[in-house]
Amino acid sequence: MRYFSGMHGLGDNIYQRAFLKSLAKSGDVWLDTPWPELYCDLPNVHPVKPHTRLRTQAKNLNNSDVEWSKPPSGHSTKISYQDDGILRGMRRSFGVDCSTFDLPKFDSPISGDYVVVRPATVRKEWAASSRNPRPEYLLECTEEVLRMGLPVISIADLADGAEWAVEPLPKATEKFHLGELNIKQLLGLVANAKLVIGGIGWMLPAAIAYKTPGWFVFGGFGRYNNPNVLMDPSRMDISNIGHALPDNFCKCGDGNHNCDKRISNHAEKFTKWLGKFPDLVSRKGDGIPPG
């Protein structure tokens, strides 16, 4: 019997999927997860409905249309990575190496070309403001993208005050800030975007899985939120991923530490990275005003 008590964060589940793919090649696997949609194309993976009080996870549990499986009898194996780093820790917990990083294909709720941005946010349930980048850097990115003539879609879930965005907010032509999009729509949005922009969170592994170009701005809290922990070029295709680190990148493990997040010449670094994608930088137009 292979029954796992998985991690419940959305980003963690995207990482977990690569290990479940390896295990499912040789038979049935049960996993308790608030995000069963991430495994819907893996025939031998059976999602078990977990207990969670966290708002975003509970919201998806209550709205999911995936058929839940009955948990097998016996104890489950707890998945964690602690200080081992995500991939090394998950290899230890699952007992296998990861397979390729991917995600199921979902349709986007937006047609045409667009860029996705996630503003820096803080959650009451798990306050980790030190992880966020300085919000003006995300604003710089969206201003440049709008000058290129690409629409910007901003996504967050600020509906009930349990999470709030840090100002200044990125500029956007359209905002989904009240949790209007379900997980399939969010992933479809990322999968079909020309570019995604944000701080550190679930959108980083999602962009890697979909091979969507992504620019990610680091803040602090670097013990757990640093490139060496979140990305492994020997196991992932990160050729489309760019990132900017603070000049004095803080390696603390405190989610509320006053980390130094300053990045010299951030706008220039972003523009230089965009040069890797000629279809983006060669766009013509008078720009698009934010909505």
C-alpha positions as CSV (number, residue, x, y, z in Angstrom):
1,M,0.0,0.0,0.0
2,R,1.3,3.4,-0.9
3,Y,-0.7,6.1,0.9
4,F,0.8,9.5,1.4
5,S,-0.3,12.4,3.6
6,G,0.9,15.1,1.2
7,M,1.8,18.8,1.7
8,H,-1.2,21.0,1.2
9,G,0.3,24.2,-0.4
10,L,-0.5,24.7,-4.1
11,G,3.2,25.1,-5.0
12,D,4.2,22.1,-2.9
13,N,1.6,20.0,-4.8
14,I,3.1,21.1,-8.1
15,Y,6.4,19.8,-7.0
16,Q,4.8,16.6,-5.5
17,R,3.3,15.8,-8.8
18,A,6.7,14.9,-10.3
19,F,7.2,12.3,-7.6
20,L,3.7,10.9,-7.8
21,K,4.3,10.4,-11.6
22,S,7.3,8.2,-10.8
23,L,5.4,6.1,-8.2
24,A,2.2,5.7,-10.4
25,K,4.2,4.0,-13.1
26,S,4.3,0.9,-11.0
27,G,0.8,0.8,-9.5
28,D,-1.8,2.7,-7.5
29,V,-0.9,5.5,-5.1
30,W,-3.2,7.4,-2.7
31,L,-2.5,11.0,-1.8
32,D,-4.5,13.3,0.5
33,T,-4.5,16.7,-1.2
34,P,-6.6,19.9,-1.4
35,W,-5.6,20.2,-5.1
36,P,-6.8,16.9,-6.8
37,E,-7.1,18.7,-10.2
38,L,-3.2,18.6,-10.4
39,Y,-3.3,14.8,-10.7
40,C,-6.4,14.4,-12.8
41,D,-4.5,13.0,-15.8
42,L,-2.5,10.4,-13.8
43,P,-4.7,7.2,-13.8
44,N,-3.0,5.5,-10.9
45,V,-3.1,8.4,-8.5
46,H,-6.2,8.5,-6.2
47,P,-6.9,11.8,-4.4
48,V,-8.1,11.5,-0.8
49,K,-10.0,14.4,0.7
50,P,-7.9,15.9,3.6
51,H,-8.9,18.1,6.5
52,T,-7.7,21.7,6.3
53,R,-8.7,25.0,7.9
54,L,-6.7,27.2,5.6
55,R,-9.0,29.4,3.5
56,T,-7.7,28.9,0.0
57,Q,-7.3,25.1,0.4
58,A,-10.7,24.7,1.9
59,K,-12.2,26.8,-0.8
60,N,-10.9,24.5,-3.5
61,L,-11.9,21.4,-1.5
62,N,-15.5,22.6,-1.3
63,N,-15.7,23.6,-5.0
64,S,-13.8,20.7,-6.6
65,D,-15.6,18.5,-9.1
66,V,-13.0,15.8,-8.9
67,E,-14.2,12.4,-7.6
68,W,-12.5,11.7,-4.2
69,S,-11.2,8.2,-3.4
70,K,-11.7,6.3,-0.1
71,P,-8.4,6.2,1.8
72,P,-6.9,2.8,2.2
73,S,-6.6,1.2,5.6
74,G,-3.4,1.7,7.5
75,H,-1.1,4.6,8.2
76,S,0.0,7.1,5.6
77,T,3.5,8.4,5.0
78,K,3.9,12.1,5.8
79,I,5.5,14.2,3.1
80,S,7.8,17.0,4.2
81,Y,11.1,18.5,3.2
82,Q,12.0,20.7,6.2
83,D,15.6,21.9,5.8
84,D,16.6,19.4,3.1
85,G,15.3,21.6,0.3
86,I,12.2,20.8,-1.7
87,L,13.4,18.2,-4.1
88,R,15.9,16.5,-1.8
89,G,13.3,16.4,1.0
90,M,10.6,15.0,-1.2
91,R,12.9,12.3,-2.6
92,R,13.5,11.3,1.0
93,S,9.8,11.3,1.9
94,F,8.5,9.6,-1.3
95,G,11.4,7.1,-1.6
96,V,11.8,7.7,-5.3
97,D,13.3,10.4,-7.6
98,C,11.1,12.8,-9.4
99,S,9.8,12.3,-13.0
100,T,9.5,15.2,-15.5
101,F,7.8,18.4,-14.3
102,D,4.6,19.1,-16.0
103,L,0.9,19.8,-15.3
104,P,-2.4,18.9,-16.9
105,K,-3.6,21.1,-19.7
106,F,-6.4,23.4,-19.0
107,D,-8.1,26.1,-21.1
108,S,-7.4,29.8,-20.4
109,P,-10.3,32.1,-19.5
110,I,-8.6,34.8,-21.5
111,S,-8.1,34.7,-25.3
112,G,-5.3,36.2,-27.3
113,D,-1.9,37.2,-26.1
114,Y,-1.5,38.4,-22.5
115,V,0.9,38.6,-19.5
116,V,0.0,37.4,-16.0
117,V,1.2,39.1,-12.8
118,R,0.7,38.3,-9.2
119,P,1.0,41.2,-6.8
120,A,2.9,40.8,-3.6
121,T,0.4,39.7,-0.9
122,V,0.3,38.8,2.7
123,R,-2.0,36.2,4.3
124,K,-3.3,36.3,7.9
125,E,-3.1,32.6,8.1
126,W,0.5,32.3,7.2
127,A,2.1,35.7,7.3
128,A,5.5,35.7,5.5
129,S,5.9,39.3,4.4
130,S,9.7,38.9,4.2
131,R,9.3,36.5,1.3
132,N,7.7,39.2,-0.9
133,P,9.8,41.4,-3.2
134,R,9.7,45.1,-3.1
135,P,6.4,45.8,-4.9
136,E,7.8,48.6,-7.0
137,Y,9.8,46.0,-9.0
138,L,6.6,44.2,-10.1
139,L,5.2,47.6,-11.0
140,E,8.3,48.3,-13.2
141,C,7.8,45.0,-15.0
142,T,4.1,45.6,-15.8
143,E,4.8,49.2,-17.0
144,E,7.4,47.8,-19.5
145,V,5.0,45.1,-20.7
146,L,2.2,47.6,-21.2
147,R,4.6,49.8,-23.2
148,M,5.1,46.8,-25.5
149,G,1.4,46.6,-26.2
150,L,0.7,43.4,-24.2
151,P,-2.4,43.2,-21.9
152,V,-1.6,42.4,-18.3
153,I,-3.9,40.2,-16.2
154,S,-3.4,40.5,-12.4
155,I,-4.6,37.6,-10.2
156,A,-5.1,37.4,-6.4
157,D,-7.8,36.4,-3.9
158,L,-8.4,39.4,-1.6
159,A,-12.1,38.9,-1.3
160,D,-12.6,38.6,2.5
161,G,-9.7,40.5,3.9
162,A,-7.8,37.3,4.9
163,E,-5.2,38.3,2.4
164,W,-4.1,41.8,1.2
165,A,-1.9,43.2,-1.5
166,V,1.2,45.3,-0.9
167,E,1.2,48.7,-2.6
168,P,2.2,49.9,-5.1
169,L,0.2,47.4,-7.1
170,P,1.4,46.3,-10.5
171,K,-0.5,48.0,-13.4
172,A,-3.0,45.8,-15.2
173,T,-5.5,46.0,-18.0
174,E,-7.7,43.4,-16.1
175,K,-7.8,42.3,-12.5
176,F,-9.1,39.1,-10.9
177,H,-8.5,40.1,-7.3
178,L,-11.6,38.5,-5.7
179,G,-10.8,34.8,-6.2
180,E,-13.0,34.7,-9.3
181,L,-10.8,32.1,-11.0
182,N,-10.8,28.4,-9.9
183,I,-7.6,26.3,-10.0
184,K,-8.2,25.0,-13.6
185,Q,-8.7,28.6,-14.8
186,L,-5.6,29.8,-13.0
187,L,-3.4,27.1,-14.3
188,G,-4.9,27.6,-17.8
189,L,-4.1,31.2,-17.5
190,V,-0.4,30.5,-16.7
191,A,-0.1,27.7,-19.3
192,N,-1.2,30.0,-22.2
193,A,0.4,33.3,-21.1
194,K,3.2,34.9,-23.2
195,L,4.9,35.7,-19.9
196,V,4.3,35.5,-16.1
197,I,5.7,37.9,-13.5
198,G,5.7,37.6,-9.7
199,G,7.4,37.0,-6.5
200,I,8.0,33.6,-5.0
201,G,5.0,31.3,-4.7
202,W,3.0,28.7,-6.7
203,M,3.4,30.5,-10.0
204,L,7.2,29.7,-10.2
205,P,6.8,25.8,-10.3
206,A,3.7,26.3,-12.5
207,A,5.7,28.3,-15.0
208,I,8.4,25.7,-15.0
209,A,5.9,22.9,-15.5
210,Y,4.3,24.6,-18.4
211,K,7.5,26.0,-19.8
212,T,6.0,29.5,-19.8
213,P,8.5,32.3,-19.7
214,G,8.6,33.7,-16.2
215,W,10.3,36.6,-14.4
216,F,10.5,36.1,-10.6
217,V,11.6,38.7,-8.1
218,F,13.0,37.5,-4.8
219,G,12.6,39.3,-1.5
220,G,14.0,37.8,1.7
221,F,13.4,34.8,3.9
222,G,16.1,33.1,1.8
223,R,16.6,30.0,4.0
224,Y,13.6,28.6,2.2
225,N,13.0,31.0,-0.7
226,N,16.1,31.0,-2.8
227,P,16.9,29.7,-6.3
228,N,19.0,26.7,-5.1
229,V,16.0,25.4,-3.1
230,L,13.3,26.1,-5.6
231,M,15.0,25.2,-8.9
232,D,17.2,22.3,-9.9
233,P,18.5,22.6,-13.5
234,S,19.5,18.9,-13.5
235,R,15.8,17.9,-13.0
236,M,13.8,20.8,-14.4
237,D,13.8,22.8,-17.7
238,I,14.3,26.3,-16.3
239,S,15.6,27.8,-19.6
240,N,12.6,30.1,-19.8
241,I,12.9,31.3,-16.2
242,G,14.6,34.5,-15.1
243,H,15.0,35.9,-11.7
244,A,16.4,38.9,-9.8
245,L,18.0,38.6,-6.3
246,P,18.4,41.4,-3.8
247,D,21.9,42.8,-3.7
248,N,22.3,41.7,-0.1
249,F,20.1,38.6,-0.3
250,C,18.9,37.7,3.2
251,K,19.2,34.0,4.1
252,C,17.1,34.3,7.2
253,G,14.4,31.8,8.2
254,D,12.0,34.4,9.6
255,G,8.9,35.2,7.7
256,N,8.6,38.6,9.3
257,H,12.2,39.7,9.2
258,N,13.0,43.2,7.8
259,C,15.1,41.8,5.0
260,D,17.1,44.1,2.7
261,K,15.2,43.6,-0.6
262,R,16.9,46.3,-2.7
263,I,17.9,45.3,-6.3
264,S,20.2,47.6,-8.2
265,N,19.0,48.4,-11.7
266,H,16.1,46.0,-11.6
267,A,14.2,47.5,-14.6
268,E,17.4,47.1,-16.7
269,K,17.8,43.5,-15.6
270,F,14.2,42.7,-16.6
271,T,14.5,44.4,-20.0
272,K,17.8,42.5,-20.7
273,W,16.2,39.2,-19.8
274,L,13.2,39.9,-22.1
275,G,15.8,40.1,-24.9
276,K,15.8,36.2,-24.8
277,F,12.3,36.3,-26.4
278,P,12.4,38.1,-29.7
279,D,8.6,37.6,-30.2
280,L,8.0,39.8,-27.1
281,V,10.5,42.6,-27.6
282,S,9.8,43.0,-31.3
283,R,6.1,43.8,-30.7
284,K,5.0,47.1,-32.1
285,G,2.3,49.4,-30.9
286,D,1.6,52.5,-28.8
287,G,1.2,50.6,-25.6
288,I,-1.9,49.7,-23.6
289,P,-3.2,51.9,-20.8
290,P,-3.9,50.1,-17.6
291,G,-7.6,49.5,-16.6
